[in-house]
């Protein structure tokens, strides 16, 4: 009876009571969960969307392309403003070309005495050393100096573009190196896990496990080191940008602004260096003409209103010229200006020869690097990527040991690093050639 009663009771509890209680309890939880889930899900969606939008906006605001970096540097860097002020200063000197001498105003008497009223100079005006004949030469010198200042301003701008580009490309190279190490993080992490699993299952020795662990730790150190180098390069770039907060460089389309090759004659026609040296020759020639113009006479004019013996209505005037009778000092200054002109011409010729030679040397290296980069992009880099993938697969399948895996991966990494180094030199040469040619 006890056994049969227990079986009936347990059957009743299992088939009727427990399902009813379970349904009742679960329905209550479901209603409670539904009430809380709806606002929570909505809040989560809004939060994620807000973070995404703000993150995207921040990323857009703090990422600089090369052209954006150059434009910002032009607005903020002091050397550009200093060059502009120098141009304005030279323009202001043009008014100094018109030298109308000095004005003297006087009054007095003469031939007075012995009961004679004499001659009274009621008021007299003298204008002396009126330099009219040298105005054209002075104007020419002022214009030559203004053009020289504009040429210097142009060179300063190209120099700033070169410096900003060098710093920007340096940051790009550092970021590419950092990205390369970060891409290898997953590869070496899987390698270390596989080596650990093989060691625990006694498939390999402890040496393989230690080698894998050491390589992974070495990669971690390289990641931190390359990261610090990248952020240090951003600080160098920020010297020109003067940006108040953190920013990044955009490594997309980095070859968009590289130097376009043309003939030597066409390329160096707009060289800011050659133009500046040529303007120096023009200034020296104009200065020589100005010194020669100092031999020309200067005018002197005088007018006096008089009263003679108390009778008004008389006047006197004088007109004359002044010339250097013994112009030894002026002769010396003129000779010096002639020598300055000849020296400026020789300096221009010498600098032009050096610029052409430097351009040809850099252009030859630039063309070679262009071909090297094409080889890397078309052959070496795809092979390196394929080598990494094949080595990973072969190691996981047990076809190669850890030594071969490490050697193959390091060879592929070395290929990618060499590409980054060659690309960095290529960008530096491109920047230097653009400054040299003014393009």
C-alpha positions as CSV (number, residue, x, y, z in Angstrom):
1,X,0.0,0.0,0.0
2,X,2.8,2.4,0.9
3,X,4.7,1.7,-2.3
4,X,1.6,2.0,-4.5
5,X,0.5,5.3,-2.7
6,X,4.0,6.8,-3.2
7,X,4.0,6.0,-6.9
8,X,0.5,7.5,-7.4
9,X,1.5,10.7,-5.5
10,X,4.8,11.1,-7.4
11,X,2.9,10.6,-10.7
12,X,0.4,13.2,-9.8
13,X,3.1,15.7,-8.8
14,X,5.1,15.1,-12.0
15,X,2.2,15.2,-14.5
16,X,-0.1,17.8,-13.0
17,X,1.2,19.9,-10.1
18,X,4.7,20.7,-11.4
19,X,3.7,21.7,-14.9
20,X,1.0,24.0,-13.5
21,X,3.5,25.7,-11.1
22,X,6.2,25.9,-13.7
23,X,3.8,27.6,-16.2
24,X,2.6,30.0,-13.5
25,X,6.1,31.1,-12.4
26,X,7.5,31.4,-15.9
27,X,4.6,33.5,-17.2
28,X,5.2,35.9,-14.3
29,X,8.9,36.2,-15.1
30,X,8.2,36.7,-18.8
31,X,5.8,39.6,-18.1
32,X,8.3,41.3,-15.8
33,X,11.2,40.8,-18.2
34,X,9.2,42.2,-21.1
35,X,8.4,45.4,-19.2
36,X,12.1,46.0,-18.4
37,X,13.6,44.8,-21.6
38,X,11.8,47.3,-23.9
39,X,13.2,50.6,-22.4
40,X,16.6,48.9,-21.7
41,X,16.9,47.8,-25.3
42,X,15.8,51.2,-26.6
43,X,18.3,53.0,-24.3
44,X,21.1,50.6,-25.4
45,X,20.4,51.3,-29.1
46,X,20.3,55.1,-28.5
47,X,23.5,54.9,-26.5
48,X,25.4,52.9,-29.2
49,X,24.1,55.1,-32.0
50,X,25.2,58.2,-30.0
51,X,28.6,56.8,-29.4
52,X,29.0,55.8,-33.0
53,X,28.0,59.2,-34.3
54,X,30.2,61.1,-31.8
55,X,33.1,58.7,-32.4
56,X,32.8,59.2,-36.2
57,X,32.6,62.9,-35.8
58,X,35.7,63.0,-33.6
59,X,37.6,60.8,-35.9
60,X,36.7,63.0,-38.8
61,X,37.7,66.1,-36.9
62,X,41.1,64.8,-35.8
63,X,42.4,63.1,-38.9
64,X,44.7,65.1,-41.2
65,X,45.4,64.4,-44.8
66,X,48.6,65.9,-46.3
67,X,46.8,68.8,-48.0
68,X,44.8,69.5,-44.8
69,X,48.1,69.6,-42.8
70,X,49.7,71.9,-45.3
71,X,46.7,74.3,-45.4
72,X,46.6,74.5,-41.6
73,X,50.4,75.1,-41.3
74,X,50.2,78.0,-43.9
75,X,47.6,79.7,-41.7
76,X,49.4,79.3,-38.4
77,X,53.2,79.1,-38.9
78,X,55.1,82.3,-38.0
79,X,57.7,82.2,-40.9
80,X,54.9,82.7,-43.5
81,X,53.6,85.8,-41.6
82,X,57.2,87.1,-41.2
83,X,57.8,86.8,-45.0
84,X,54.5,88.6,-45.7
85,X,55.5,91.4,-43.4
86,X,58.9,91.7,-45.2
87,X,57.1,92.2,-48.5
88,X,55.0,94.9,-47.0
89,X,58.1,96.5,-45.6
90,X,59.8,96.6,-49.0
91,X,56.7,98.1,-50.5
92,X,56.8,100.8,-47.9
93,X,60.3,101.7,-49.0
94,X,59.0,102.8,-52.4
95,X,57.9,106.1,-51.0
96,X,61.5,106.8,-50.0
97,X,62.3,107.1,-53.7
98,X,60.8,110.6,-53.8
99,X,63.3,112.8,-52.0
100,X,62.2,116.5,-52.4
101,X,64.9,117.7,-50.1
102,X,64.7,119.9,-47.0
103,X,62.5,123.1,-46.5
104,X,63.9,126.1,-44.8
105,X,61.7,129.1,-43.7
106,X,63.4,132.3,-42.6
107,X,62.9,136.0,-42.0
108,X,65.3,138.9,-41.5
109,X,66.7,142.3,-42.6
110,X,69.7,143.3,-44.6
111,X,71.4,146.7,-45.5
112,X,70.0,148.3,-42.3
113,X,71.6,151.3,-40.6
114,X,72.4,155.0,-41.0
115,X,68.8,155.8,-40.7
116,X,68.0,153.4,-43.6
117,X,65.2,150.9,-43.3
118,X,67.1,148.6,-45.7
119,X,65.6,145.5,-47.0
120,X,63.3,143.4,-44.9
121,X,62.9,139.8,-45.8
122,X,59.4,139.4,-44.5
123,X,59.3,135.6,-45.2
124,X,61.5,133.3,-47.2
125,X,61.3,129.7,-48.2
126,X,64.2,127.6,-49.4
127,X,63.9,124.1,-50.8
128,X,67.3,122.5,-51.1
129,X,68.7,119.2,-52.4
130,X,65.6,118.3,-54.5
131,X,66.5,114.9,-55.9
132,X,64.4,114.6,-59.0
133,X,66.8,113.0,-61.5
134,X,67.5,109.8,-59.4
135,X,63.8,109.0,-58.7
136,X,63.6,106.4,-61.6
137,X,66.7,104.6,-60.4
138,X,65.4,104.6,-56.8
139,X,62.0,103.3,-57.9
140,X,63.7,100.5,-59.9
141,X,65.7,99.5,-56.8
142,X,62.6,99.5,-54.6
143,X,60.7,97.4,-57.0
144,X,63.6,94.9,-57.3
145,X,63.8,94.6,-53.5
146,X,60.0,94.0,-53.4
147,X,60.2,91.3,-56.0
148,X,63.1,89.7,-54.0
149,X,61.0,89.8,-50.9
150,X,58.1,88.1,-52.7
151,X,60.5,85.5,-54.1
152,X,61.8,84.9,-50.5
153,X,58.2,84.6,-49.3
154,X,57.5,82.0,-52.1
155,X,60.6,80.0,-51.1
156,X,59.6,80.1,-47.4
157,X,56.2,78.7,-48.4
158,X,57.7,75.9,-50.3
159,X,60.1,75.2,-47.5
160,X,57.2,75.0,-45.0
161,X,55.4,72.6,-47.4
162,X,58.5,70.5,-47.5
163,X,58.9,70.4,-43.8
164,X,55.2,69.6,-43.2
165,X,55.3,66.9,-45.8
166,X,58.4,65.4,-44.3
167,X,56.8,65.3,-40.9
168,X,53.5,64.0,-42.3
169,X,55.2,61.2,-44.3
170,X,57.3,60.4,-41.2
171,X,54.1,59.9,-39.2
172,X,52.6,57.8,-42.0
173,X,55.7,55.6,-42.1
174,X,55.6,55.2,-38.3
175,X,51.9,54.4,-38.4
176,X,52.4,51.8,-41.1
177,X,55.0,50.2,-39.0
178,X,52.7,50.2,-36.0
179,X,49.8,48.8,-38.1
180,X,52.1,46.0,-39.4
181,X,53.0,44.9,-35.9
182,X,49.4,45.0,-34.8
183,X,48.4,42.8,-37.8
184,X,50.9,40.2,-36.6
185,X,49.6,40.2,-33.1
186,X,46.8,37.7,-33.9
187,X,49.2,35.5,-35.9
188,X,51.7,35.2,-33.1
189,X,49.0,34.8,-30.5
190,X,47.7,31.8,-32.4
191,X,51.2,30.5,-32.8
192,X,51.8,30.7,-29.1
193,X,48.5,29.0,-28.3
194,X,49.2,26.2,-30.7
195,X,52.7,25.7,-29.3
196,X,51.3,25.6,-25.8
197,X,48.7,23.0,-26.8
198,X,51.4,20.9,-28.5
199,X,53.6,21.1,-25.4
200,X,50.7,20.1,-23.0
201,X,49.8,17.2,-25.2
202,X,53.5,16.3,-25.4
203,X,53.5,16.6,-29.2
204,X,56.6,18.9,-29.1
205,X,59.3,19.8,-26.7
206,X,59.4,22.7,-24.2
207,X,61.8,24.6,-26.5
208,X,59.1,25.1,-29.1
209,X,56.7,26.5,-26.5
210,X,59.4,28.8,-25.1
211,X,60.3,30.0,-28.5
212,X,56.7,30.8,-29.4
213,X,56.2,32.6,-26.1
214,X,59.4,34.6,-26.6
215,X,58.4,35.7,-30.1
216,X,54.9,36.8,-28.9
217,X,56.4,38.8,-26.1
218,X,59.0,40.3,-28.5
219,X,56.1,41.3,-30.8
220,X,54.3,43.0,-27.9
221,X,57.4,45.0,-27.1
222,X,57.7,46.0,-30.8
223,X,54.0,47.1,-30.8
224,X,54.6,49.4,-27.8
225,X,57.8,50.7,-29.3
226,X,56.3,51.4,-32.7
227,X,53.3,53.1,-31.0
228,X,55.5,55.4,-29.1
229,X,57.5,56.3,-32.3
230,X,54.2,57.0,-34.1
231,X,53.0,59.4,-31.4
232,X,56.4,61.1,-31.2
233,X,56.2,61.7,-35.0
234,X,52.8,63.3,-34.5
235,X,54.3,65.7,-32.0
236,X,56.9,66.7,-34.6
237,X,54.1,67.3,-37.1
238,X,52.1,69.3,-34.6
239,X,55.0,71.7,-34.4
240,X,53.7,73.0,-37.7
241,X,50.0,72.4,-37.2
242,X,49.8,73.8,-33.7
243,X,46.7,71.7,-33.1
244,X,45.3,71.9,-29.5
245,X,44.2,68.3,-29.1
246,X,45.1,64.8,-30.3
247,X,45.0,63.9,-34.0
248,X,45.9,61.2,-36.5
249,X,47.2,61.1,-40.0
250,X,45.2,59.6,-42.9
251,X,47.3,56.9,-44.5
252,X,44.9,56.4,-47.4
253,X,46.0,57.5,-50.9
254,X,49.5,58.4,-49.6
255,X,50.9,58.5,-53.1
256,X,48.4,61.0,-54.3
257,X,50.7,64.1,-54.0
258,X,54.0,62.6,-55.2
259,X,56.3,64.5,-57.6
260,X,55.4,64.2,-61.3
261,X,58.5,63.7,-63.5
262,X,59.2,66.1,-66.4
263,X,62.3,67.3,-68.3
264,X,65.0,69.2,-66.4
265,X,64.6,72.4,-68.3
266,X,60.8,72.5,-67.7
267,X,61.1,71.4,-64.1
268,X,63.6,74.0,-63.0
269,X,62.0,77.0,-64.7
270,X,59.8,77.6,-61.7
271,X,62.5,76.7,-59.1
272,X,62.1,79.1,-56.1
273,X,65.8,78.8,-55.4
274,X,66.9,79.9,-58.9
275,X,64.2,82.6,-58.8
276,X,65.5,84.0,-55.5
277,X,69.2,84.1,-56.7
278,X,68.0,85.7,-60.0
279,X,66.2,88.4,-58.0
280,X,69.4,89.0,-56.0
281,X,71.2,89.8,-59.3
282,X,68.4,92.2,-60.2
283,X,68.7,94.0,-56.9
284,X,72.5,94.3,-57.3
285,X,72.0,95.8,-60.8
286,X,69.4,98.3,-59.6
287,X,71.6,99.3,-56.7
288,X,74.5,100.0,-59.1
289,X,72.2,102.2,-61.2
290,X,71.1,104.0,-58.1
291,X,74.7,104.8,-57.1
292,X,75.4,106.1,-60.6
293,X,72.3,108.3,-60.3
294,X,73.9,110.0,-57.3
295,X,76.2,111.8,-59.7
296,X,73.2,113.7,-61.1
297,X,72.6,117.3,-59.9
298,X,70.1,118.2,-57.2
299,X,68.0,121.3,-57.4
300,X,67.8,124.2,-55.0
301,X,64.9,126.8,-55.1
302,X,64.4,129.9,-53.0
303,X,61.6,132.5,-52.8
304,X,61.6,135.6,-50.5
305,X,58.9,138.2,-50.0
306,X,60.5,141.6,-49.3
307,X,59.9,145.2,-48.2
308,X,62.5,147.7,-49.4
309,X,62.7,151.0,-47.5
310,X,59.4,150.3,-46.0
311,X,57.7,149.7,-49.3
312,X,56.0,146.3,-49.7
313,X,55.6,144.4,-52.9
314,X,59.1,143.3,-53.6
315,X,60.3,139.7,-53.8
316,X,63.4,137.7,-54.8
317,X,64.0,134.2,-56.0
318,X,66.9,131.9,-56.7
319,X,67.3,128.6,-58.6
320,X,70.4,126.5,-58.7
321,X,71.9,123.0,-58.8
322,X,74.3,121.2,-56.5
323,X,76.7,118.6,-57.8
324,X,79.6,116.6,-56.2
325,X,82.6,118.6,-57.3
326,X,85.1,116.1,-56.0
327,X,83.1,112.8,-55.9
328,X,85.7,110.5,-54.4
329,X,83.3,109.0,-51.8
330,X,80.6,108.5,-54.4
331,X,83.1,107.0,-56.9
332,X,84.0,104.5,-54.3
333,X,80.4,103.5,-53.5
334,X,79.7,103.2,-57.3
335,X,82.7,100.8,-57.8
336,X,81.6,98.7,-54.8
337,X,78.1,98.4,-56.3
338,X,79.6,97.2,-59.6
339,X,81.6,94.5,-57.8
340,X,78.5,93.5,-55.9
341,X,76.6,93.1,-59.2
342,X,79.4,91.0,-60.7
343,X,79.6,88.8,-57.5
344,X,75.8,88.3,-57.5
345,X,76.0,87.1,-61.1
346,X,78.7,84.6,-60.3
347,X,76.8,83.4,-57.2
348,X,73.7,82.9,-59.3
349,X,75.6,80.8,-61.9
350,X,77.3,78.7,-59.2
351,X,74.0,78.1,-57.3
352,X,72.2,77.2,-60.5
353,X,74.9,74.6,-61.4
354,X,74.5,73.1,-57.9
355,X,70.7,73.1,-58.1
356,X,70.7,71.3,-61.5
357,X,73.3,68.7,-60.3
358,X,71.3,68.1,-57.1
359,X,68.1,67.8,-59.1
360,X,69.5,65.3,-61.5
361,X,71.0,63.2,-58.6
362,X,67.7,63.2,-56.7
363,X,65.6,62.5,-59.8
364,X,67.8,59.5,-60.7
365,X,67.3,58.1,-57.2
366,X,63.6,58.9,-57.3
367,X,63.1,57.0,-60.6
368,X,65.0,54.0,-59.2
369,X,62.8,54.0,-56.0
370,X,59.7,54.3,-58.1
371,X,60.6,51.1,-59.9
372,X,61.6,49.4,-56.7
373,X,58.2,50.2,-55.1
374,X,56.4,48.9,-58.2
375,X,58.2,45.6,-57.8
376,X,57.2,45.5,-54.1
377,X,53.6,46.3,-54.8
378,X,53.2,43.9,-57.7
379,X,55.3,41.0,-56.6
380,X,57.1,41.1,-53.2
381,X,54.2,42.1,-51.0
382,X,51.7,39.6,-52.4
383,X,54.3,36.9,-52.1
384,X,55.1,37.9,-48.5
385,X,51.4,37.8,-47.6
386,X,51.0,34.4,-49.2
387,X,54.1,33.2,-47.4
388,X,52.6,34.1,-44.0
389,X,49.3,32.4,-44.8
390,X,51.0,29.2,-46.2
391,X,53.4,29.0,-43.2
392,X,50.6,29.4,-40.8
393,X,48.5,26.6,-42.4
394,X,51.6,24.3,-42.7
395,X,52.5,24.8,-39.1
396,X,48.9,24.1,-38.0
397,X,48.9,20.9,-40.1
398,X,52.3,19.9,-38.7
399,X,54.0,20.1,-42.1
400,X,56.7,22.4,-40.8
401,X,58.2,22.9,-37.3
402,X,58.3,26.1,-35.3
403,X,61.8,27.0,-36.6
404,X,60.7,27.0,-40.2
405,X,57.5,28.9,-39.2
406,X,59.4,31.6,-37.5
407,X,62.0,31.9,-40.3
408,X,59.3,32.2,-43.0
409,X,57.2,34.7,-41.0
410,X,60.2,36.9,-40.2
411,X,61.3,36.8,-43.8
412,X,57.8,38.0,-44.9
413,X,57.8,40.7,-42.2
414,X,61.3,41.8,-43.3
415,X,60.0,42.3,-46.8
416,X,57.1,44.4,-45.6
417,X,59.4,46.5,-43.4
418,X,61.8,47.1,-46.3
419,X,58.9,48.3,-48.4
420,X,57.9,50.8,-45.7
421,X,61.5,52.1,-45.5
422,X,61.8,52.4,-49.3
423,X,58.5,54.1,-49.5
424,X,59.5,56.6,-46.8
425,X,62.7,57.5,-48.7
426,X,60.6,57.8,-51.9
427,X,58.3,60.3,-50.2
428,X,61.2,62.3,-48.9
429,X,62.7,62.6,-52.3
430,X,59.3,63.5,-53.8
431,X,59.0,66.3,-51.2
432,X,62.5,67.6,-51.8
433,X,62.0,67.6,-55.6
434,X,58.7,69.5,-55.3
435,X,60.4,72.2,-53.2
436,X,63.4,72.3,-55.6
437,X,61.2,72.7,-58.6
438,X,58.4,74.8,-57.0
439,X,55.6,72.3,-57.8
